[in-house]
Amino acid sequence: MINSQFDKLVDRKGTNCLKYDFAAEFGRPEGLIPLWVADMDFCVPEQVKKTLLRCAEHGVFGYTDAKPEYFQVLGKWFLDHFGWKTDASWVVKSPGVVFALAAAIRAFSKEGESILIQQPVYHPFANVIKANERKLVVNQLVCEDGVYRMDYADFEKKIVEEEVKVFLLCSPHNPVGRVWTREELQRVGDICLKHKVLVVSDEIHCDFTYPGYQHLVYASLGQVYADNSIVCTAPSKTFNLAGLQASNIWIPNPTIREQFQKEIAKTGYSDLNTCGLAACQAAYAYGGEWLEELKEYLTGNLEFVRTFLKENLPQIHLIEPQGTYLLWVDFRELGLSAEELNQLLVEKAHLWLNDGSMFGECGSGFQRINIACQRETLKKAFKQLAEAIDSLK
Ligand SMILES: Cc1ncc(COP(=O)(O)O)c(C=O)c1O
């Protein structure tokens, strides 16, 4: 029964999409239900599709750039959703958030200098630090009673001992699903100000919070925080536009902005692609209602998983997410080795999840599960999981 536009099955197979069409390339058997890479199995808002169709029909794809309306639409979105007053001049466009993280690392540190992250965290954080020959410093998040928290003492100790230059904050946090509170952000922010550490806040998941949680833009905490920050945003997660490669990097401090722009200029990159730019503007202009409906649907998906695990698989523990459509799930009570667990998930459950250890060693025994798919897909996946775990008896 179709209750929501998001229940409609979209066949993504054969579109060269990473999630469904690259099993062999990733060394996986065919036919797994893919709940891994962070994109959604949903069509974009109708207005975005129409905008892209108009673009395609025009048939000319020359160079473009953003007009004032682009920045107005962006500014309105962040004001309406997060109470954050911005200025168009703060925006630096980037093909991706990870591209921007890498540029920030190069712009604000030298080879061999330290960059701090909070694992378990989105794995490209560590990858870009290492690829740019910086030193990876980890301030591990601590899980207390099923809630991940920051260890401030260790955070400051590592910053001082390792002379950290840049802190990559993940807010909301992928994969543990935390929506950081004002107090938490201010505490780490104050430590960074004290020791002159630049805060690069990856807020790509900012639009996904569950009822009762409100995302806070790091730079909206106050002038001193804004002046020491780079805030990375994109319509890519929110509206399922990742393949169009458009993101907006906000840098209120003109000195930091200029240094960042110089680094981007060094790469030779100049502007967003025509379709990405148009889709981004249309999504922020017209996608509000669609997003509200989507969030309701995802809340339903989360409720399904929560209830299913409680009723059928009590030995598997969901880390209750406050935001993002990625679930962080603890399989350690099964008592399996990493290899045994992955074998069970692939060969018996026929699922393609993200192994927790890719987000840092502390993620071992966990799996990340993407629930941005039709409920029917999710039901099938969890039924397969329950049958596989049953087979262990
Ligand atoms: C925290 C986080 N940052 C960045 C990205 C990717 O951003 P982009 O595709 O713009 O590089 C993802 C995608 O999953 C993510 O979860």
The ligand as a Tripos MOL2 file, in Angstrom:
@<TRIPOS>MOLECULE
LIG
   16    16     1     0     0
SMALL
NO_CHARGES

@<TRIPOS>ATOM
      1 C1         29.6270   14.0770    7.1450 C.3       1 LIG1
      2 C2         29.7290   14.0470    5.6550 C.ar      1 LIG1
      3 N1         30.4650   14.9760    5.0100 N.ar      1 LIG1
      4 C3         30.5940   14.9840    3.6720 C.ar      1 LIG1
      5 C4         29.9710   14.0310    2.8900 C.ar      1 LIG1
      6 C5         30.1690   14.0270    1.4090 C.3       1 LIG1
      7 O1         30.1010   15.2910    0.9190 O.3       1 LIG1
      8 P1         30.4960   15.6070   -0.5960 P.3       1 LIG1
      9 O2         29.8630   14.5490   -1.4370 O.co2     1 LIG1
     10 O3         29.8980   16.9580   -0.8050 O.co2     1 LIG1
     11 O4         31.9660   15.6110   -0.6700 O.co2     1 LIG1
     12 C6         29.1990   13.0420    3.5190 C.ar      1 LIG1
     13 C7         28.5640   11.9950    2.7190 C.2       1 LIG1
     14 O5         28.1420   10.9840    3.1980 O.2       1 LIG1
     15 C8         29.0720   13.0570    4.9250 C.ar      1 LIG1
     16 O6         28.3480   12.1470    5.5640 O.3       1 LIG1
@<TRIPOS>BOND
     1     1     2 1
     2     2     3 ar
     3     2    15 ar
     4     3     4 ar
     5     4     5 ar
     6     5     6 1
     7     5    12 ar
     8     6     7 1
     9     7     8 1
    10     8     9 2
    11     8    10 1
    12     8    11 1
    13    12    13 1
    14    12    15 ar
    15    13    14 2
    16    15    16 1
@<TRIPOS>SUBSTRUCTURE
     1 LIG1         1 GROUP 0 **** ****
